[in-house]
Amino acid sequence: FILNGLISVFPWGSYDCQIIGTAGDGQEGLDLVRREQPDILLTDIQMPGMNGLDAAREMGAGDAAPRLVPLVVLCRL
């Protein structure tokens, strides 16, 4: 729900950005980052399997690490 909102509502093109992929969990995100080598990564902290913090730690270990943007989204459900 939040992911789809970020993709469809935010004007990514206005900032010369494009969405190159999304992932449902930390390991999938880690694989996607290694394959696509993005410049910027937005990640959630709580994800199934590997959480966002552990995935970010793994991503930061390589030479082609993306710039990690800390993002906090507070939601009331």
Salt bridges, closest charged atoms under 4 A:
GLU36 OE2 - ARG35 NE 3.80
ASP54 OD1 - ARG57 NH1 2.62
GLU58 OE1 - ARG34 NH2 3.67
